[in-house]
C-alpha cells in the first residue's frame, strides 16, 4: 500500500501551516515538511523507507548546491547593504529636506514629501521596512511639530513605505523572480510604471484630503522655509538621485545584471556615506547589520525552494487546477480566490513568507491567462496590501516601534493607512484589467 500523492500534499501543507501558526520558524517548517513529504512519496508504507530517505536527502543536497551557488542570491544582501549605507549616513534625511523645500505650494506638503521621499528611497533600497523605520524618525516628528493630525501623519508614513515593495529594485521582486524562475530584470522594469502610478495616487489623495479638511495639515509658518539648504544637504540629496541613475539605468540599459547593479550601488552608497562622514567603524556596522537581516531571508529562500520541489514532484499544480475545474471556476474566479487567500495570509504572515508559500502554486496556475511578469507585479501589490492589513501588518508594527511617541496605538496607524490600502487595490485591479501597464516597458527596453 502506498500513500496517495494528493493526501500527502494536503497533510504536508496542513502540517507546515500549523507549525508556522504555532510558532515554528517558517524555514524549519518548510524544510522539515519537504523532507518528510519526499520520504513518504518516494518510500511509501510498503516501500523502502531507506530508499525514500536517500532520495530526499539527495534532493536536499542538490537543491542547496543549485541555489546557494547562484549569483542571484547575492542580489538581496547587496541591495540591503546599499540601503543601510544610505540610511546610516543621513542621506535619507537630506533627501527629505530637499524634496520638502521643493513642494511649498502643495497642500499637506510634508506628507507629500514623505511619499516622494519614500518613492526615491525605495528606488535605491527596495526595502519597505527600512523606509518605514527611517521616515518614522525623519518625517513623522516634522509633521507633528507642524500640527498635522496624528492618525493622518502615521498613515502617510506607513502607507507610503509600501512603495519600497513595488518600485525597483525591490527585495520582494527579487524573491518573486527566484521562486517563479522569471527574469528579475524584467520584474524590476515592470514595477516602475505601476509604482509611479501608485505614488501619484498617494500624493493626489493627500493633496485632496488636506484641501477638503484643512485641519489634517494646518498651514503654519515653517521656519525651515527661511533656513536655506546647505550645500552639503543639496549634494547629498542629489547624490541619491545619481545613485538611482547608476543602479536602475545600468539594469535598464543592459550594462549590469541586477546582482552587478547591487554591487555597484552598494559601493557607490559606501563612498557617498564616507563623504557624509561615515568612518570604518560605521561601515563595518552597516555590513554586519545588513548581513544579519539578509541571512534569514536566504535561509527561507533555500528551504522554500526545497518545499517547491516537493510540491512539483507531488503534483500540487495539477491538484489545484483540477480543484478549480471541478468547481467550474473561470479565470475571474481563480483570480478572486487568489486575492482573498493573499489578503487573509497578509493578516497573519509577512510578505516573503506569503510569496514562498503561494507563488510556486499560483504562478503556474495563472500562466495560461495572465502574463507572468504582470502577474508578478499584481501579486506584489496584493501581498503589499497585506503589510497594512490587521492584525499582522508588518509595516504598522515597524512604524509603531520606530516613532518616539509611546502613546501611539496600532489602531491609529491601521486607520490612517486605510486610504493607501484601498489605492493599492485600485492599482492592482488596473494591472489585472490592463496588463500592458506592467509589461509595456520591459517589452520596449528588453527587445
Secondary structure as GFF3:
##gff-version 3
##sequence-region A 1 447
A	DSSP	alpha_helix	5	21	.	.	.	ID=ss1
A	DSSP	alpha_helix	26	43	.	.	.	ID=ss2
A	DSSP	alpha_helix	49	68	.	.	.	ID=ss3
A	DSSP	three_ten_helix	71	73	.	.	.	ID=ss4
A	DSSP	alpha_helix	74	89	.	.	.	ID=ss5
A	DSSP	alpha_helix	91	101	.	.	.	ID=ss6
A	DSSP	alpha_helix	109	125	.	.	.	ID=ss7
A	DSSP	alpha_helix	128	145	.	.	.	ID=ss8
A	DSSP	alpha_helix	150	161	.	.	.	ID=ss9
A	DSSP	alpha_helix	163	166	.	.	.	ID=ss10
A	DSSP	alpha_helix	171	180	.	.	.	ID=ss11
A	DSSP	alpha_helix	184	212	.	.	.	ID=ss12
A	DSSP	three_ten_helix	214	216	.	.	.	ID=ss13
A	DSSP	alpha_helix	223	226	.	.	.	ID=ss14
A	DSSP	alpha_helix	231	252	.	.	.	ID=ss15
A	DSSP	alpha_helix	258	275	.	.	.	ID=ss16
A	DSSP	alpha_helix	280	314	.	.	.	ID=ss17
A	DSSP	alpha_helix	316	326	.	.	.	ID=ss18
A	DSSP	alpha_helix	331	346	.	.	.	ID=ss19
A	DSSP	alpha_helix	351	366	.	.	.	ID=ss20
A	DSSP	alpha_helix	372	386	.	.	.	ID=ss21
A	DSSP	alpha_helix	394	402	.	.	.	ID=ss22
A	DSSP	alpha_helix	410	433	.	.	.	ID=ss23
A	DSSP	alpha_helix	436	445	.	.	.	ID=ss24
###
